[in-house]
């Protein structure tokens, strides 16, 4: 790797001055922005390689299918050699990095699954495009499932639970509130639509253990986790909610570490505008909360997007490390974005930032990184360093070889379908058993006490620590396991 004593080399100015990212400032988040084709993906790749080189694991989504080559040594692209010569990067070695491939659909990597319970009703409501009333009914359904000890693992569990709540709406009304037939119908239709988009592949067990993201190889290099998102991007809300769920899980489960010497994990959120499109204020507030607080867990979050205006100001203000590639000013909104991007930098008196943003060549960027005191450095115009890994994607055979050689091979591939809400409700239907509230005549207080006992029993049997944390915090996103 091409390294410098003071940090991770990201770029070099025309005058050969190094621009480095300090590892102890990397968990203070960042932004990589620029129009299509200006070099954002290469900047992301270079940062990922540099983090891996110091033992920091990385997670990133591959939305275009061109990042898999990180697993192999480079030397295959003439422009890389040109950039090495231009920047005087001597010596410069090519190398591959430890990579684990993931894929929600299990086609280009290990399957990524979580459970319906872990997503929680607020996030799930957005995935299903529910309105406020329908979202409230879904929250009631989650509560009924929890109080009765029905595990919501996959979509057939949720579908059965929705039908059960609808069929017994009159019995549940006193303790939980009104469950309208119209809302039940809307929820069921949207679950069906999600299944048709392949969403059923995402829900089930074995659920993803996020500790598997945070590994190093035998040489001390951080694992680069690549989520194949080419197909997932056809369901953009599912993509955004999946990554947001991951952030919330990391926030809930990792201990406080303050400002570590280097991050425990760096998380790249590509196509970041999808996270904030058509979003409720309450969810936007929760995202801001997670971004603000997760750095104390040692997690660095880097948003990758075409336009800085895609990121809400309150979140943009928390992104201390900035790499701004070229922006095109073809419309009033474009011009506004150029001015906004220029104004966010600590100005360089010898540089007309607003003018330069539209003039940057491919692979050139305006860069401002945090200094040792945590203050943004003066913005510099610089050339992003070339990657050490292969630019071309892996062949199918090469990808299969990487997947089969991973320590995770054999763990996630086969789905497990244990007894959960679907099986229990089917058995209840077959025996003609009435809902618990009707049969037992419990008071509201009795129902709550029973729910606590059942929740405690379930916690002992499955993911106790995470469930207790979610119960105490009320979940970052209102979910319930």
C-alpha positions as CSV (number, residue, x, y, z in Angstrom):
1,X,0.0,0.0,0.0
2,X,1.0,3.6,-0.5
3,X,1.0,5.0,3.0
4,X,2.3,8.1,4.7
5,X,3.3,8.4,8.3
6,X,0.6,10.8,9.3
7,X,-2.4,8.9,8.1
8,X,-4.2,7.2,5.2
9,X,-3.2,8.7,1.8
10,X,-6.4,9.6,-0.1
11,X,-5.2,12.2,-2.6
12,X,-2.3,14.3,-3.7
13,X,-2.3,17.9,-5.0
14,X,-0.7,19.0,-8.3
15,X,2.2,20.3,-6.1
16,X,2.6,16.8,-4.7
17,X,1.2,17.7,-1.2
18,X,-0.4,14.6,0.5
19,X,-4.0,14.7,1.7
20,X,-4.4,12.1,4.4
21,X,-7.3,10.9,6.5
22,X,-6.4,10.5,10.1
23,X,-7.7,7.1,11.4
24,X,-8.8,8.6,14.8
25,X,-11.0,11.1,12.9
26,X,-12.5,8.5,10.5
27,X,-15.4,7.7,12.7
28,X,-16.6,11.3,12.4
29,X,-18.3,10.4,9.2
30,X,-17.9,11.6,5.7
31,X,-19.4,12.5,2.3
32,X,-18.4,11.5,-1.2
33,X,-20.4,13.5,-3.8
34,X,-20.4,14.2,-7.5
35,X,-22.2,13.7,-10.7
36,X,-22.3,10.4,-12.5
37,X,-18.9,9.4,-14.0
38,X,-16.8,11.8,-12.1
39,X,-15.0,9.3,-9.9
40,X,-17.0,8.7,-6.8
41,X,-16.7,4.9,-7.0
42,X,-12.9,5.1,-7.2
43,X,-12.8,7.3,-4.2
44,X,-15.0,4.9,-2.3
45,X,-12.7,2.0,-3.4
46,X,-9.5,3.8,-2.4
47,X,-10.9,4.6,1.1
48,X,-12.1,1.0,1.5
49,X,-8.6,-0.3,0.7
50,X,-6.9,2.2,3.0
51,X,-9.2,1.2,5.9
52,X,-8.6,-2.5,5.2
53,X,-4.8,-1.9,5.2
54,X,-4.9,-0.8,8.9
55,X,-7.2,-3.6,10.0
56,X,-10.6,-1.7,9.8
57,X,-13.5,-3.8,8.4
58,X,-15.6,-2.1,5.8
59,X,-19.2,-2.6,4.5
60,X,-20.4,-1.2,1.2
61,X,-23.1,-1.8,-1.3
62,X,-22.2,-2.5,-4.9
63,X,-25.0,-0.9,-6.8
64,X,-23.4,-1.1,-10.3
65,X,-21.6,-4.5,-10.0
66,X,-18.1,-3.1,-10.5
67,X,-16.5,-3.4,-7.0
68,X,-15.8,-7.1,-6.8
69,X,-12.3,-6.7,-8.3
70,X,-11.1,-5.5,-4.9
71,X,-10.5,-9.1,-4.1
72,X,-7.7,-9.3,-6.7
73,X,-4.5,-7.4,-7.3
74,X,-4.6,-4.6,-9.8
75,X,-2.4,-3.7,-12.7
76,X,-5.1,-4.3,-15.3
77,X,-5.9,-0.7,-16.1
78,X,-3.7,1.8,-18.0
79,X,-5.3,4.8,-16.3
80,X,-4.1,3.5,-13.0
81,X,-0.6,3.4,-14.2
82,X,-1.0,7.0,-15.6
83,X,-2.2,8.2,-12.2
84,X,0.7,6.5,-10.4
85,X,3.1,8.3,-12.7
86,X,1.3,11.7,-12.4
87,X,1.3,11.7,-8.7
88,X,4.8,10.2,-8.3
89,X,3.6,7.3,-6.2
90,X,6.8,5.4,-6.1
91,X,7.0,2.6,-4.9
92,X,3.4,1.5,-5.8
93,X,2.4,-2.1,-5.4
94,X,-0.8,-3.9,-6.6
95,X,-2.7,-6.1,-4.2
96,X,-6.0,-7.7,-3.5
97,X,-7.9,-7.5,-0.2
98,X,-10.0,-9.9,1.9
99,X,-13.6,-9.8,0.6
100,X,-16.8,-11.4,1.7
101,X,-19.7,-11.2,-0.8
102,X,-23.3,-10.8,0.4
103,X,-26.5,-10.9,-1.6
104,X,-30.1,-10.6,-0.3
105,X,-31.2,-13.0,-3.0
106,X,-28.3,-15.4,-2.4
107,X,-27.2,-15.3,-6.0
108,X,-23.9,-13.4,-5.9
109,X,-22.9,-13.9,-2.3
110,X,-24.1,-15.2,1.1
111,X,-27.8,-14.6,1.7
112,X,-28.6,-11.7,4.0
113,X,-31.6,-12.2,6.2
114,X,-33.2,-10.6,9.1
115,X,-36.6,-11.2,10.8
116,X,-39.8,-9.3,10.5
117,X,-39.6,-8.6,14.3
118,X,-36.1,-7.2,14.0
119,X,-37.1,-4.7,11.4
120,X,-39.9,-3.3,13.6
121,X,-43.3,-1.8,12.6
122,X,-42.0,1.7,11.8
123,X,-39.5,0.6,9.2
124,X,-41.7,-2.1,7.9
125,X,-44.5,0.4,7.4
126,X,-42.3,2.4,5.1
127,X,-41.2,-0.7,3.2
128,X,-44.9,-1.4,2.7
129,X,-45.8,2.2,1.7
130,X,-48.5,2.3,4.5
131,X,-50.3,5.5,5.5
132,X,-50.5,6.7,9.1
133,X,-53.6,4.8,10.0
134,X,-52.4,1.5,8.4
135,X,-49.0,2.0,10.1
136,X,-50.9,2.2,13.4
137,X,-52.7,-1.1,12.7
138,X,-49.4,-2.8,11.9
139,X,-48.0,-1.6,15.2
140,X,-51.0,-3.2,16.9
141,X,-50.3,-6.4,15.1
142,X,-46.7,-6.5,16.2
143,X,-47.9,-5.9,19.8
144,X,-50.5,-8.7,19.6
145,X,-47.8,-11.1,18.3
146,X,-45.4,-10.1,21.1
147,X,-48.0,-10.4,23.8
148,X,-49.0,-13.9,22.6
149,X,-45.5,-15.2,22.1
150,X,-45.8,-15.5,18.3
151,X,-42.4,-15.0,16.6
152,X,-42.5,-13.0,13.4
153,X,-39.6,-14.4,11.5
154,X,-40.6,-14.3,7.8
155,X,-43.4,-12.9,5.6
156,X,-45.7,-15.9,6.0
157,X,-45.6,-15.3,9.7
158,X,-46.6,-11.6,9.2
159,X,-49.2,-12.5,6.7
160,X,-50.8,-15.1,9.1
161,X,-50.6,-12.6,12.0
162,X,-52.4,-9.9,9.9
163,X,-55.1,-12.3,9.0
164,X,-55.5,-13.4,12.6
165,X,-55.7,-9.8,13.9
166,X,-58.3,-9.0,11.2
167,X,-60.4,-12.1,11.9
168,X,-60.5,-11.3,15.6
169,X,-60.6,-7.5,15.4
170,X,-63.6,-7.3,17.7
171,X,-61.9,-9.3,20.5
172,X,-58.7,-7.2,20.3
173,X,-60.4,-3.8,20.1
174,X,-60.7,-3.2,23.8
175,X,-57.0,-3.9,24.7
176,X,-55.3,-2.7,21.5
177,X,-57.6,-0.3,19.6
178,X,-59.5,-0.4,16.3
179,X,-58.3,-2.8,13.6
180,X,-60.2,-1.8,10.4
181,X,-60.9,-4.2,7.6
182,X,-59.6,-1.7,5.1
183,X,-56.2,-1.4,6.8
184,X,-55.9,-5.2,7.1
185,X,-56.6,-5.4,3.3
186,X,-54.0,-2.7,2.5
187,X,-51.3,-4.4,4.6
188,X,-52.0,-7.8,3.0
189,X,-51.9,-6.4,-0.5
190,X,-48.6,-4.6,0.1
191,X,-47.1,-7.8,1.7
192,X,-48.0,-9.6,-1.5
193,X,-46.4,-6.9,-3.6
194,X,-43.2,-7.1,-1.5
195,X,-43.1,-10.9,-2.0
196,X,-43.4,-10.5,-5.8
197,X,-40.4,-8.1,-5.7
198,X,-38.4,-10.9,-4.0
199,X,-38.7,-9.3,-0.5
200,X,-39.5,-12.7,1.0
201,X,-35.8,-13.7,0.4
202,X,-34.8,-11.0,2.9
203,X,-36.9,-12.2,5.9
204,X,-36.1,-15.4,7.8
205,X,-33.3,-17.3,9.5
206,X,-30.4,-17.7,10.0
207,X,-30.5,-14.0,10.6
208,X,-27.4,-12.0,9.8
209,X,-24.9,-11.7,12.7
210,X,-23.3,-8.3,12.3
211,X,-20.2,-9.5,14.1
212,X,-19.5,-11.4,10.9
213,X,-18.9,-8.0,9.2
214,X,-16.3,-7.0,11.7
215,X,-13.5,-9.4,10.9
216,X,-9.8,-9.3,9.9
217,X,-7.8,-11.9,7.9
218,X,-4.7,-13.7,8.9
219,X,-2.6,-10.8,7.7
220,X,-4.5,-8.3,9.9
221,X,-6.3,-6.7,6.9
222,X,-9.9,-5.6,7.6
223,X,-12.5,-7.6,5.7
224,X,-14.3,-5.7,2.9
225,X,-17.9,-6.8,2.9
226,X,-19.6,-6.1,-0.4
227,X,-23.3,-6.3,-0.7
228,X,-24.4,-7.1,-4.3
229,X,-27.2,-4.5,-4.7
230,X,-27.8,-4.6,-8.5
231,X,-31.0,-6.5,-8.1
232,X,-31.9,-5.1,-4.7
233,X,-31.9,-1.6,-6.2
234,X,-35.0,-2.5,-8.1
235,X,-36.7,-2.2,-4.7
236,X,-35.1,1.1,-3.6
237,X,-37.1,1.4,-0.3
238,X,-36.1,-2.1,0.7
239,X,-32.5,-1.3,-0.1
240,X,-32.6,1.9,2.0
241,X,-34.4,0.3,4.9
242,X,-32.0,-2.7,4.9
243,X,-29.0,-0.4,5.3
244,X,-30.8,1.7,7.9
245,X,-31.7,-1.4,9.9
246,X,-28.0,-2.4,9.8
247,X,-27.0,1.0,11.3
248,X,-29.6,0.7,14.0
249,X,-28.5,-2.8,14.9
250,X,-24.9,-1.6,15.2
251,X,-25.9,1.3,17.3
252,X,-27.9,-0.9,19.7
253,X,-25.4,-3.7,20.1
254,X,-22.0,-2.2,20.2
255,X,-20.5,-0.7,23.4
256,X,-19.5,2.9,23.8
257,X,-15.8,3.5,22.9
258,X,-15.6,7.3,22.6
259,X,-13.0,8.3,20.0
260,X,-10.9,5.2,19.2
261,X,-7.5,5.3,17.5
262,X,-9.3,3.9,14.4
263,X,-12.9,2.9,13.6
264,X,-14.3,-0.5,14.5
265,X,-16.2,-0.5,11.2
266,X,-16.7,1.9,8.3
267,X,-20.1,1.8,6.6
268,X,-20.5,3.3,3.1
269,X,-24.1,4.2,2.2
270,X,-24.2,4.5,-1.6
271,X,-27.2,6.1,-3.4
272,X,-27.8,7.9,-0.1
273,X,-30.6,10.0,-1.6
274,X,-32.9,6.9,-1.4
275,X,-32.7,7.1,2.4
276,X,-34.3,10.5,2.5
277,X,-36.8,10.3,-0.4
278,X,-40.4,10.6,0.7
279,X,-39.6,10.1,4.4
280,X,-41.7,10.9,7.5
281,X,-40.3,13.5,9.9
282,X,-40.2,11.0,12.8
283,X,-38.0,8.6,10.7
284,X,-35.8,11.5,9.6
285,X,-35.3,12.4,13.2
286,X,-34.3,8.8,14.1
287,X,-31.8,8.7,11.3
288,X,-30.3,12.0,12.5
289,X,-30.1,10.5,16.0
290,X,-28.3,7.3,14.8
291,X,-25.8,9.2,12.7
292,X,-25.1,11.6,15.5
293,X,-24.6,9.0,18.2
294,X,-23.1,6.0,16.4
295,X,-19.7,7.5,16.1
296,X,-19.3,7.0,19.8
297,X,-19.6,3.2,19.0
298,X,-16.6,3.5,16.8
299,X,-18.6,3.4,13.5
300,X,-17.8,5.7,10.7
301,X,-20.7,6.4,8.2
302,X,-19.9,7.7,4.7
303,X,-22.7,8.8,2.5
304,X,-22.1,8.5,-1.3
305,X,-24.5,10.6,-3.5
306,X,-24.6,12.6,-6.6
307,X,-25.8,15.9,-5.0
308,X,-25.0,17.2,-1.5
309,X,-28.6,18.6,-1.4
310,X,-29.8,15.0,-1.1
311,X,-28.6,15.0,2.5
312,X,-30.6,16.9,5.1
313,X,-28.6,19.9,6.5
314,X,-28.7,18.6,10.1
315,X,-27.0,15.3,8.9
316,X,-24.7,17.0,6.3
317,X,-23.3,19.1,9.2
318,X,-22.1,16.0,10.9
319,X,-20.1,14.7,7.9
320,X,-16.6,16.1,8.7
321,X,-14.6,14.4,5.9
322,X,-15.6,15.6,2.5
323,X,-14.6,14.5,-1.0
324,X,-16.4,16.5,-3.6
325,X,-16.2,15.5,-7.3
326,X,-17.5,17.6,-10.2
327,X,-21.0,18.9,-10.2
328,X,-22.7,20.0,-13.4
329,X,-24.7,23.3,-13.2
330,X,-27.3,22.8,-16.0
331,X,-30.4,23.9,-14.0
332,X,-31.2,26.3,-11.1
333,X,-31.2,23.3,-8.7
334,X,-27.8,22.3,-10.0
335,X,-26.5,25.8,-9.5
336,X,-27.9,25.8,-6.0
337,X,-26.1,22.5,-5.3
338,X,-22.8,23.9,-6.6
339,X,-23.1,26.9,-4.3
340,X,-24.2,24.8,-1.3
341,X,-21.3,22.4,-1.8
342,X,-18.8,25.3,-2.1
343,X,-20.1,27.0,1.0
344,X,-19.7,23.9,3.2
345,X,-15.9,23.9,2.8
346,X,-13.4,25.8,4.8
347,X,-12.4,28.2,2.2
348,X,-9.0,28.4,0.5
349,X,-8.1,32.0,-0.4
350,X,-6.2,30.8,-3.5
351,X,-9.1,28.7,-4.8
352,X,-12.4,29.8,-6.2
353,X,-14.3,26.8,-4.9
354,X,-17.6,27.4,-6.5
355,X,-16.0,27.8,-9.9
356,X,-13.7,24.9,-9.6
357,X,-16.5,22.4,-8.7
358,X,-17.8,22.6,-12.3
359,X,-14.3,22.3,-13.8
360,X,-12.9,19.2,-12.0
361,X,-11.7,16.4,-14.2
362,X,-12.6,12.7,-13.7
363,X,-10.7,11.5,-10.6
364,X,-10.1,15.0,-9.4
365,X,-11.9,16.4,-6.3
366,X,-12.1,19.1,-3.8
367,X,-11.0,17.5,-0.5
368,X,-11.3,18.6,3.1
369,X,-10.6,16.2,5.9
370,X,-10.6,16.7,9.7
371,X,-7.3,17.6,11.3
372,X,-5.9,16.4,14.6
373,X,-8.1,18.8,16.5
374,X,-11.2,17.7,14.7
375,X,-11.5,20.9,12.6
376,X,-12.1,20.7,8.8
377,X,-8.9,21.4,6.9
378,X,-8.7,24.1,4.2
379,X,-10.2,22.7,1.0
380,X,-7.7,21.6,-1.6
381,X,-8.0,20.7,-5.2
382,X,-6.4,17.3,-5.6
383,X,-6.1,14.1,-7.6
384,X,-7.5,11.0,-5.9
385,X,-4.9,8.3,-5.6
386,X,-5.4,5.1,-7.8
387,X,-6.6,1.9,-6.2
388,X,-4.3,-1.0,-5.6
389,X,-6.8,-3.7,-6.5
390,X,-8.2,-4.8,-9.9
391,X,-10.6,-2.4,-11.6
392,X,-12.3,-5.1,-13.6
393,X,-15.0,-7.1,-11.8
394,X,-14.4,-10.7,-11.0
395,X,-15.5,-13.4,-13.3
396,X,-18.2,-15.8,-12.1
397,X,-15.6,-18.5,-11.5
398,X,-13.4,-16.1,-9.5
399,X,-16.4,-14.9,-7.4
400,X,-17.4,-18.5,-6.6
401,X,-13.9,-19.3,-5.5
402,X,-13.8,-16.3,-3.1
403,X,-17.2,-17.3,-1.7
404,X,-16.2,-21.0,-1.2
405,X,-12.9,-20.1,0.5
406,X,-14.5,-17.8,3.1
407,X,-14.7,-18.9,6.8
408,X,-18.5,-18.2,6.5
409,X,-19.0,-20.8,3.8
410,X,-21.8,-23.2,4.8
411,X,-23.3,-21.0,7.5
412,X,-25.9,-18.8,5.8
413,X,-26.7,-20.6,2.6
414,X,-29.5,-22.9,3.9
415,X,-32.6,-21.2,5.3
416,X,-34.0,-22.5,8.6
417,X,-37.8,-22.4,9.2
418,X,-38.5,-23.0,12.9
419,X,-41.8,-22.9,14.6
420,X,-43.1,-19.3,14.6
421,X,-46.4,-17.4,14.2
422,X,-47.4,-19.2,11.0
423,X,-47.2,-22.7,12.5
424,X,-48.8,-21.6,15.8
425,X,-51.7,-19.8,14.2
426,X,-52.3,-22.8,11.9
427,X,-52.4,-25.1,14.9
428,X,-54.8,-22.7,16.7
429,X,-57.1,-22.6,13.6
430,X,-57.0,-26.4,13.3
431,X,-58.1,-26.8,16.9
432,X,-60.6,-23.9,16.8
433,X,-58.9,-22.2,19.8
434,X,-60.2,-18.7,20.5
435,X,-57.9,-15.6,21.0
436,X,-56.3,-15.5,24.4
437,X,-58.1,-12.3,25.5
438,X,-61.5,-13.8,24.7
439,X,-60.9,-17.2,26.1
440,X,-59.2,-16.2,29.3
441,X,-61.1,-12.9,29.9
442,X,-57.9,-11.1,31.0
443,X,-57.9,-7.5,32.2
444,X,-55.6,-5.1,30.4
445,X,-53.2,-5.2,33.3
446,X,-53.2,-9.0,33.2
447,X,-52.5,-9.0,29.5
448,X,-49.5,-6.7,30.1
449,X,-48.1,-8.8,32.9
450,X,-48.5,-11.9,30.7
451,X,-46.7,-10.2,27.9
452,X,-43.8,-9.4,30.1
453,X,-43.4,-13.0,31.2
454,X,-43.7,-14.3,27.6
455,X,-41.2,-11.7,26.3
456,X,-38.8,-12.7,29.1
457,X,-39.1,-16.3,28.2
458,X,-38.6,-15.6,24.6
459,X,-35.5,-13.5,25.4
460,X,-33.9,-16.3,27.3
461,X,-34.4,-18.6,24.2
462,X,-33.2,-16.2,21.5
463,X,-30.8,-13.3,21.3
464,X,-31.4,-12.2,25.0
465,X,-28.9,-9.3,25.1
466,X,-30.3,-7.7,21.9
467,X,-33.9,-8.1,23.0
468,X,-33.3,-6.6,26.4
469,X,-31.5,-3.6,24.8
470,X,-34.4,-3.1,22.4
471,X,-36.9,-3.4,25.2
472,X,-35.1,-0.8,27.4
473,X,-34.5,1.7,24.6
474,X,-37.9,1.2,23.1
475,X,-35.9,0.5,19.9
476,X,-34.3,3.2,17.8
477,X,-37.0,2.7,15.2
478,X,-39.9,1.5,17.3
479,X,-39.3,-2.2,16.5
480,X,-39.9,-5.1,18.8
481,X,-38.2,-8.5,18.6
